[in-house]
Amino acid sequence: MKIDLTETTSSKINKALVQGRRAVGTPAIGMVLTLVIVTDEENAYDALKAANDASREHPSRTLVVIKRVSRSPRDRAKARLDAEVRVGTDAGTGETVILRLYGDVIDHAQSVVLPLLLPDAPVVVWWAVNAPAAPAQDPLGALAQRRVTDAYAAEQPIHELSTRAETYTPGDTDLSWTRITPWRSMLAAALDQAPCTVTSAEVEGEEFNPSCELLAMWLADRLDVPVTRKVSGGPGLTAVRMESSSGAIVLDRPDGSLATLSMRGQPDRAVALKRRDTSELLAEELRRLDPDEIYASALKFGVDRLSHGNGELPAAEEKAAAESSAAKPAAKKAAKKAAAK
């Protein structure tokens, strides 16, 4: 069932939700959380489809916030809220409200969303595109226990990781991190099968893919070994190679679907590592609403501390190395002066 509301208010939307539930014969609220999706008109369909698919596992009230750009000064000065309420089969296993904001109300989206949140239920905010630099400080993000971004959707994905590290607040997460969950599980299981000491690692994947950087930072942070980031033609992550005291451990996925795990003294094994849909990634994030400390630790390790495949250091690391070299003569001079005293 769909109910269209033009130039409406949050109070009228709540009444429409009650009316819709009664009309389809489900007056009780059986949702476990509120999912707020912030997107634009272009990406709204895909984001809503992913949320509806995820709602089969996590019945939720989904609020889609679309901030419409006003073309004329008169339109920008006029606040207006249009809504589309969906219940029953049109809304997956929960309820959906599509909110289109115009004019001044764009800057006060939280005042529209707040009265529509389910009482005593967790709130998750997902920015499908155009995530703020500091999600926890965003007015909508401040309402949530969990804030989901996607660095892959940014214009500069790798730079986005550095921004996320600077503004990280417990409860933040990113779908680029969720994409590497099967890789992390498989690599951890491989090390459990053959106890050894890892001396170095190499992560290979397409350029400007933040998941590759996150996996490399996770390995470097957890294993405390140098990790090299190499660029390949993709798709996505293509291979991870770890050098250890018992030989090389290689997880190779050249086609984005089936991977091969190779370890010394064991036969090669085929492993299913398909690239997952957004709905699967979102469903995984909704299973866990507490802060992800492993993600925080890997993120704060820093992209600049990874080495490139050609042996060169990233620009920030080159700068730090240059500053360190310049400081050495001064340090030696100070040491000699202190010794003389």
Long-range contacts (C-beta under 8 A, 24 or more apart in sequence): 1-86, 1-87, 1-88, 1-90, 2-84, 2-85, 2-86, 2-90, 3-84, 3-85, 3-86, 4-82, 4-83, 4-84, 4-85, 5-82, 5-83, 5-84, 5-85, 6-82, 7-80, 7-81, 7-82, 8-81, 8-82, 8-83, 9-81, 10-112, 10-114, 10-115, 10-116, 11-115, 13-83, 13-85, 13-97, 13-99, 13-116, 14-115, 14-116, 16-83, 16-85, 17-85, 17-87, 17-95, 17-97, 20-85, 20-86, 20-87, 20-88, 20-95, 21-87, 21-95, 23-87, 24-87, 24-88, 26-87, 26-88, 29-118, 30-59, 31-59, 31-60, 31-61, 31-94, 31-95, 31-118, 31-121, 32-58, 32-59, 32-60, 32-121, 32-122, 33-58, 33-60, 33-61, 33-118, 33-121, 33-122, 33-123, 33-124, 33-286, 33-289, 34-60, 34-61, 34-62, 34-63, 34-116, 34-117, 34-118, 34-121, 34-122, 34-123, 34-124, 35-60, 35-61, 35-62, 35-63, 35-124, 35-126, 35-286, 36-62, 36-63, 36-65, 36-113, 36-123, 36-124, 36-125, 36-126, 36-140, 36-143, 36-144, 37-62, 37-63, 37-64, 37-65, 37-126, 37-128, 38-65, 38-67, 38-109, 38-125, 38-126, 38-127, 38-128, 38-130, 38-131, 38-140, 39-64, 39-65, 39-66, 39-127, 39-128, 39-129, 40-66, 40-67, 40-129, 40-130, 41-66, 41-68, 43-128, 43-129, 44-98, 46-128, 46-278, 47-126, 47-128, 47-278, 48-96, 48-98, 49-279, 50-277, 50-278, 50-279, 50-282, 51-92, 51-96, 51-126, 51-279, 51-282, 52-91, 52-92, 52-96, 52-279, 53-92, 53-277, 53-279, 53-283, 54-279, 54-280, 54-282, 54-283, 54-286, 55-91, 55-92, 55-93, 55-94, 56-92, 56-93, 57-283, 57-286, 57-287, 58-283, 58-286, 58-287, 59-92, 59-93, 59-94, 60-94, 60-286, 61-94, 61-95, 61-96, 61-97, 61-116, 61-117, 61-118, 62-91, 62-92, 62-94, 62-95, 62-96, 62-97, 63-96, 63-97, 63-99, 63-113, 63-116, 64-96, 64-97, 64-98, 64-99, 65-99, 65-101, 65-109, 65-112, 65-113, 65-140, 66-98, 66-99, 66-100, 66-101, 67-101, 67-106, 67-109, 68-100, 68-101, 68-102, 68-106, 70-102, 70-103, 75-102, 75-103, 76-103, 76-104, 77-103, 77-104, 78-102, 78-103, 78-104, 79-103, 79-104, 79-105, 80-105, 81-105, 81-112, 108-139, 109-139, 109-140, 110-139, 110-140, 110-142, 110-143, 113-140, 113-143, 114-143, 117-143, 122-146, 122-289, 124-148, 124-285, 124-286, 124-289, 126-282, 128-153, 129-153, 133-163, 133-167, 134-167, 134-169, 135-167, 135-169, 135-172, 136-167, 136-169, 136-171, 136-172, 137-167, 144-171, 145-171, 145-289, 146-171, 146-173, 146-285, 146-289, 147-171, 147-172, 147-173, 148-173, 148-174, 148-175, 148-282, 148-285, 149-173, 149-174, 149-175, 150-174, 150-175, 150-176, 151-175, 151-176, 151-210, 152-176, 152-179, 152-209, 152-210, 152-211, 157-208, 157-209, 157-210, 158-208, 158-210, 158-213, 158-303, 160-210, 161-210, 161-213, 161-214, 161-299, 161-303, 162-302, 162-303, 162-304, 164-299, 165-299, 165-300, 165-302, 168-296, 168-299, 168-300, 170-291, 170-296, 171-291, 172-296, 173-285, 173-292, 173-295, 174-210, 174-214, 174-295, 175-278, 175-281, 175-282, 175-285, 176-210, 176-211, 176-214, 177-211, 177-214, 177-292, 177-295, 177-298, 177-299, 178-281, 178-284, 178-285, 179-211, 179-236, 179-275, 179-276, 179-281, 180-211, 180-214, 180-215, 180-218, 180-237, 181-284, 182-273, 182-276, 183-215, 183-237, 183-240, 183-251, 183-273, 184-215, 184-218, 186-251, 186-259, 186-261, 186-271, 186-273, 187-219, 187-240, 187-242, 187-249, 187-251, 190-249, 190-251, 190-261, 190-263, 191-242, 191-249, 193-263, 193-266, 194-244, 194-246, 194-249, 194-263, 194-265, 194-266, 196-244, 196-245, 196-246, 197-244, 197-245, 198-223, 198-225, 198-242, 198-243, 198-244, 198-249, 199-225, 199-243, 199-244, 199-245, 200-225, 200-226, 200-227, 200-228, 200-242, 200-243, 201-225, 201-226, 201-227, 201-228, 201-240, 201-241, 201-242, 201-243, 202-227, 202-228, 202-229, 202-230, 202-239, 202-240, 202-241, 202-242, 202-309, 203-227, 203-228, 203-229, 203-230, 203-237, 203-239, 203-240, 204-230, 204-231, 204-232, 204-237, 204-238, 204-239, 204-240, 204-241, 205-230, 205-231, 205-232, 205-234, 205-236, 205-237, 205-238, 205-239, 206-231, 206-232, 206-233, 206-234, 206-235, 206-236, 206-238, 207-231, 209-234, 209-236, 209-237, 211-236, 211-237, 212-236, 212-237, 213-303, 213-306, 214-298, 214-299, 215-240, 216-306, 217-298, 217-299, 217-301, 217-302, 217-303, 217-305, 217-306, 218-294, 218-298, 218-301, 220-301, 220-305, 220-306, 221-297, 221-298, 221-301, 222-298, 226-307, 227-306, 227-307, 228-306, 228-307, 228-308, 228-309, 229-306, 229-307, 229-308, 229-309, 230-308, 230-309, 231-309, 235-275, 236-275
